[in-house]
């Protein structure tokens, strides 16, 4: 990263004499957006969670694949650096693709005079730290120019910047697990986090804090069974209502993390009376049906 810092300092030093072909300056509060999408996971359309069923994860684990995108309506980015992390050790971030000089087209690929792909039109540096389960890349214009990066297609997020995998262990408990962008140093004092620079019409460069959209992996299978006894009944509903009442009076939670996940049956991250009502409705359904459907299928059909 020292080489990158030297390059950035040199580029800033010549900013005043480099010609620029930018559009109108972006608003003072404008910032680009970094976000992920999954390429092989099942997405809950209501929450956006990537859903894995706990009992369907093979012994060797499951591999989820993700794309990383930057959305820059200004098209005036000349340097930016997304950094991301998963804090759960049972989800390992792996196989970060290096687009620089690679064979696959990415967001800031170029075209040579003969029309062939040029993946060195932008300078890209990738970083992966297995110890802290972090990844990152830095994208800047090639050479010492501060002219805006030129996307390969009309929109900067029609193509991903890069892609990577998340290997999910079969030992992972049910719950919510985020792959999230670093917006501050978390693991050590000088840890790098998300940043970007935009080129303005007056040849100045301005730093902008990116907007970030994290992504959640949801390991499902225990919803509704708050007491973990293998059945979903009125006892589970009572535990949900007790938790709800306690929270309404600013009390302390009555549930641990596993029970909180099981109690949040609609996955809105709030435990309330609607969750208890759903559990009671399922209990009544089970009591009146010879071959009842699973709880999750029941919730999906009746939501």
C-alpha positions in Angstrom: 0.0 0.0 0.0 3.1 2.3 0.3 3.5 2.3 -3.4 -0.1 3.3 -3.8 0.3 6.2 -1.3 3.3 7.5 -3.3 1.3 7.3 -6.5 -1.6 9.1 -5.0 0.6 11.9 -3.6 2.3 12.3 -7.0 -1.0 12.5 -8.8 -2.4 15.1 -6.4 0.7 17.2 -6.9 0.1 17.5 -10.7 -3.7 17.9 -10.5 -3.5 21.6 -11.4 -1.8 21.0 -14.7 -3.6 17.8 -16.0 -6.4 18.4 -18.5 -9.8 17.2 -17.6 -12.9 16.1 -19.6 -15.4 15.9 -16.8 -19.1 16.7 -16.8 -20.8 19.2 -14.4 -19.5 19.0 -10.9 -21.5 16.6 -8.7 -23.4 18.0 -5.8 -21.5 18.6 -2.6 -23.2 15.7 -0.9 -22.8 13.4 -3.8 -20.9 10.1 -3.2 -20.6 6.8 -5.2 -22.2 3.6 -3.9 -20.5 0.3 -3.2 -22.7 -2.8 -3.1 -22.7 -6.6 -3.4 -24.9 -9.1 -5.2 -24.9 -12.9 -4.9 -24.5 -14.9 -8.2 -25.5 -18.3 -6.8 -27.4 -17.8 -3.6 -31.2 -17.8 -3.0 -32.3 -14.2 -2.2 -35.3 -13.5 0.0 -37.1 -10.8 -2.0 -38.5 -9.2 1.2 -35.3 -8.7 3.1 -32.6 -9.1 0.5 -31.0 -11.8 2.7 -29.0 -14.6 1.0 -30.7 -17.7 2.5 -29.0 -21.1 3.3 -30.9 -23.8 5.0 -28.8 -25.2 7.9 -29.7 -28.8 7.2 -28.8 -28.5 3.5 -25.2 -27.3 4.1 -23.0 -30.3 3.2 -20.4 -31.5 5.6 -17.7 -29.9 3.5 -19.6 -26.6 3.6 -21.3 -24.4 1.0 -19.7 -21.8 -1.3 -21.5 -18.6 -2.1 -20.3 -16.3 -4.8 -20.6 -12.6 -4.8 -20.0 -9.7 -7.2 -18.9 -6.3 -6.1 -20.2 -3.1 -7.8 -19.6 0.6 -7.8 -22.4 2.9 -8.9 -21.1 6.3 -9.9 -23.6 8.5 -11.7 -21.1 11.4 -11.8 -18.5 9.3 -13.8 -15.9 11.5 -12.2 -14.2 9.0 -9.9 -10.5 8.9 -10.5 -9.5 6.9 -7.3 -11.6 4.7 -5.1 -11.1 1.8 -2.7 -13.8 -0.5 -1.3 -12.8 -2.6 1.7 -15.0 -5.3 3.2 -15.1 -8.0 5.9 -17.0 -10.8 7.4 -16.6 -11.0 11.2 -17.9 -14.6 11.4 -14.9 -17.0 11.4 -17.2 -19.8 10.1 -17.6 -17.8 6.8 -14.3 -17.5 5.0 -13.9 -14.9 2.3 -11.8 -16.4 -0.5 -10.8 -16.3 -4.2 -10.8 -12.6 -4.7 -10.5 -12.1 -8.5 -7.7 -9.7 -9.7 -9.2 -7.9 -12.8 -5.9 -6.1 -13.7 -4.5 -7.8 -16.7 -7.0 -10.7 -16.4 -9.1 -12.3 -19.1 -12.5 -11.2 -17.9 -14.2 -7.9 -18.6 -14.9 -5.8 -15.5 -16.4 -2.3 -14.8 -13.3 -0.3 -15.9 -12.0 -2.5 -18.7 -10.8 -0.6 -21.8 -10.6 -1.4 -25.5 -7.4 -1.3 -27.5 -7.2 0.2 -31.0 -7.9 -3.1 -32.6 -11.1 -3.6 -30.4 -9.6 -6.2 -28.1 -10.0 -6.1 -24.3 -7.6 -4.0 -22.3 -7.7 -4.7 -18.6 -4.8 -2.4 -17.9 -6.6 0.8 -18.9 -7.2 1.3 -15.2 -4.8 0.4 -12.4 -6.1 -2.1 -9.9 -4.6 -3.4 -6.7 -6.3 -6.2 -4.7 -5.7 -7.2 -1.1 -6.9 -10.1 1.0 -6.1 -10.7 4.7 -7.1 -14.1 5.9 -6.3 -13.3 9.5 -9.0 -10.6 9.7 -11.2 -12.1 7.0 -11.0 -8.9 5.0 -10.7 -8.0 1.3 -10.2 -4.9 -0.7 -9.2 -3.4 -4.0 -8.1 0.0 -5.1 -8.9 1.3 -8.6 -7.3 4.4 -10.1 -6.5 5.8 -13.5 -3.4 4.4 -15.1 -0.3 6.6 -14.8 -0.3 9.9 -13.0 -3.4 11.5 -14.5 -6.3 12.5 -12.3 -8.7 12.4 -15.2 -11.9 10.5 -14.4 -12.0 6.7 -14.9 -13.8 5.6 -18.0 -16.3 2.7 -17.5 -16.5 0.0 -20.0 -20.3 0.4 -20.4 -22.7 3.3 -20.1 -23.3 2.7 -16.4 -20.5 1.9 -14.0 -22.4 -0.9 -12.4 -23.5 -2.7 -15.5 -20.4 -4.8 -14.9 -18.8 -5.8 -11.5 -15.5 -4.5 -10.3 -14.5 -7.9 -9.1 -15.9 -11.1 -7.5 -15.1 -13.4 -4.6 -16.4 -16.4 -2.7 -17.7 -17.0 0.8 -17.2 -20.5 2.2 -19.8 -21.3 4.8 -19.0 -24.0 7.3 -21.5 -26.7 8.1 -20.9 -26.0 11.8 -22.3 -22.5 11.6 -25.4 -21.9 13.8 -28.6 -20.4 12.5 -28.5 -16.7 12.4 -27.7 -13.5 10.5 -24.2 -12.9 9.2 -23.1 -9.8 7.4 -20.5 -9.3 4.7 -20.0 -5.6 5.3 -18.0 -2.7 4.0 -15.4 -1.2 6.4 -16.2 2.4 7.2 -13.7 2.7 10.0 -10.6 0.8 11.3 -11.8 -2.2 13.2 -8.9 -4.7 13.5 -5.9 -2.4 14.0 -5.3 1.3 14.2 -4.1 2.0 10.7 -6.5 -0.4 8.9 -7.7 1.0 5.6 -11.4 1.5 4.9 -13.7 2.6 2.1 -12.8 5.9 0.5 -13.0 7.7 -2.9 -11.8 10.8 -4.8 -13.8 12.6 -7.4 -12.3 14.9 -10.1 -14.0 18.4 -10.3 -14.2 20.7 -13.3 -11.8 23.2 -11.7 -9.2 20.4 -11.8 -9.4 19.9 -8.0 -9.8 16.5 -6.4 -12.3 16.1 -3.6 -12.6 13.2 -1.2 -16.1 11.6 -0.8 -17.1 9.0 1.7 -18.9 6.3 -0.3 -22.4 5.1 0.4 -22.2 1.4 1.3 -24.8 -1.4 1.1 -23.9 -4.5 3.0 -25.3 -8.0 2.4 -26.6 -10.6 4.9 -26.2 -14.4 4.8 -29.1 -15.9 6.7 -28.7 -19.5 8.0 -32.3 -20.7 8.4 -33.9 -23.7 10.0 -34.8 -22.9 13.6 -37.4 -20.2 13.1 -40.4 -20.6 15.4 -38.8 -23.1 17.7 -37.7 -20.7 20.3 -37.2 -23.2 23.2 -35.4 -25.6 20.8 -37.4 -28.6 21.8 -38.1 -29.7 18.2 -41.8 -28.5 18.1 -43.4 -25.2 17.4 -46.3 -24.5 19.8 -47.9 -22.1 22.3 -44.8 -22.2 24.5 -42.8 -20.7 21.8 -45.4 -18.0 21.2 -45.4 -17.2 24.9 -41.6 -16.8 24.9 -41.9 -14.4 22.0 -44.6 -12.4 23.8 -42.5 -12.3 27.0 -39.6 -10.9 25.0 -41.7 -8.4 23.3 -43.2 -7.2 26.6 -39.8 -6.9 28.1 -38.5 -4.8 25.2 -41.5 -2.5 25.3 -40.7 -1.6 28.9 -37.0 -1.1 28.2 -36.0 -4.2 30.0 -33.3 -6.6 29.3 -33.7 -9.3 26.7 -34.9 -12.7 28.0 -33.4 -14.5 25.0 -29.9 -15.4 23.8 -28.9 -14.9 20.2 -30.1 -18.3 19.0 -33.5 -17.8 20.6 -33.8 -14.3 19.2 -33.2 -15.6 15.7 -35.8 -18.3 16.2 -38.3 -15.7 17.6 -37.9 -13.3 14.6 -40.0 -15.5 12.3 -40.7 -12.8 9.7 -37.0 -11.7 9.6 -37.7 -8.0 10.1 -35.1 -7.9 12.9 -37.9 -7.1 15.4 -39.5 -9.5 17.8 -43.1 -8.5 18.4 -46.7 -9.7 18.6 -46.8 -10.5 14.9 -44.1 -13.1 15.3 -46.1 -14.7 18.2 -49.3 -14.6 16.1 -47.6 -16.5 13.2 -46.4 -19.2 15.6 -49.8 -19.6 17.1 -51.4 -19.8 13.6 -48.9 -22.5 12.7 -49.6 -24.4 15.9 -53.4 -24.3 15.2 -52.7 -25.5 11.7 -50.6 -28.4 12.9 -53.2 -29.4 15.4 -55.8 -29.6 12.6 -53.7 -31.3 9.9 -52.6 -34.9 9.5 -49.5 -34.1 7.5 -48.6 -30.5 8.2 -46.1 -28.6 6.1 -42.9 -27.2 7.5 -43.1 -24.0 9.4 -41.0 -22.1 6.9 -43.2 -23.3 4.0 -46.3 -22.3 6.0 -45.0 -18.8 6.6 -44.1 -18.4 3.0 -47.5 -19.5 1.8 -49.4 -17.3 4.3 -47.3 -14.2 4.2 
